Amino acid sequence: MQEQLIQRAITVLENNFQKGGFTIPSKGLYPFQWKWDSGFIALGFAHYNMKRAKKEIETLLDAQWENGFIPHIIFHTDSDTYFPGPDFHQSSLHPQASKKVRSTGMTQPPVFGFILQKLYEIAEDKEDILKFIRTHIDKVYDNHVYFYENRDINDEGLVYIYHNWESGTDNSPMWDDIWETMNPPEYTFERRDTSHVDPAQRPSKREYDHYLYIIDIAKKYLYDDTKIAEHSPFLVQDPLFNAILIKSNSALIQLYKVLGGNEDKLSYLNEQQIKSKKTLNDKLYNDELGAYVHYDLRKNMQIPYISSSSFSPLFSGAPDKEKAERLVNTMMTKFGDEDRYLCASFDPTHERFDPRKYWRGPVWINLNWMLYNGLKNYGYQEIADRVKNDSLQLIEKYGFFEYFDSRKSNPDSENSGYGGDNFSWSAALLIDFLKEKT
Ligand code: GLC
């Protein structure tokens, strides 16, 4: 049974692999290379085709800008199934943008540190993988330096995102209060996503107006980080983004130690890491809620809602035992009902929760993968196993979807798998779940 599932997952990945040496998240809906998708996809490949895993990472890192920035979408090819494409983003406005490939001018969570470490653990030929890591690790390091030097405006170890697409959790209810502070123009454009997926499962047209408007502001300032920090109506410190940065810092530190030398980089990373962990705990933890929350840098206040991102610091290792215990309690009290799959992307007890709509309630496999590993590292094996088994069950029952209804009995539909089908990271992370050495 497990072998069959793995074979099906491999077929998904093979079908999404492109001649240019990268893998698309899902045919039609997402026809390019996405930053954090690529990391998870490489992890899936690593279990059966290390050469392919290396290629995925190499292609992604090759799109890095001169200032260390790595974009969220790399437009290797033309496609008319996606909007907004390269002509809208115009990333070449930035003087240090890649001259080789077109891309967006925004980024996504920095997963490559911990992905390189996973590859090192999985690889049978350690010498070969170390050679690969030695060649590429500095690019990942430069990406971290880019974040700390350009997006940590208070020099406190937390980096900002200026667009909801940078978070990876595109239409989270978290952003609703920010949209209320804005009044973007009504854009005229042809949505492409809703020709692939039921509109009930995607963001609204008005939400898209906000998304496009922030990009227009960034373009007006030629994607200059300092100016964006001054003028973007959206400026947020995201617990998920920063938890991933911290996890990847730890991974880079460990890998540089294995490689030897690199004292200057080690001390830079160690210094940032101490600050990042401290401020994540001081500024993003909400004691009343018993969870980490987002921080709105425009209003200078926490955004007091709980989402699956609230628990992601478990993955980073930053919470102490007491905070970890509170987090797990909050998760189980609010998200852990027996009639729900773990882990909904937004607080099921909140009025903004919607079990069908994208990041407003459905279960996502990449968040589950991070939560599983975090829970396991803190010794919550039973709950970790529930997260893993729920993920496997959802895929086995419904297929390799992008996201899943978080209700176990779903009155709306027979199929609780939503969004893109044959979705790459659902396949890749299923492989990692099933190949785990316990
Ligand atoms: C959606 C997701 C984002 C992902 C992208 C490609 O935009 O919200 O996290 O990277 O699709 O799969």
Residues whose N, C-alpha, C, O or C-beta is under 5 A from the ligand:
A	BS01	GLC	P25 Y30 W34 D37 G168 T169 D170
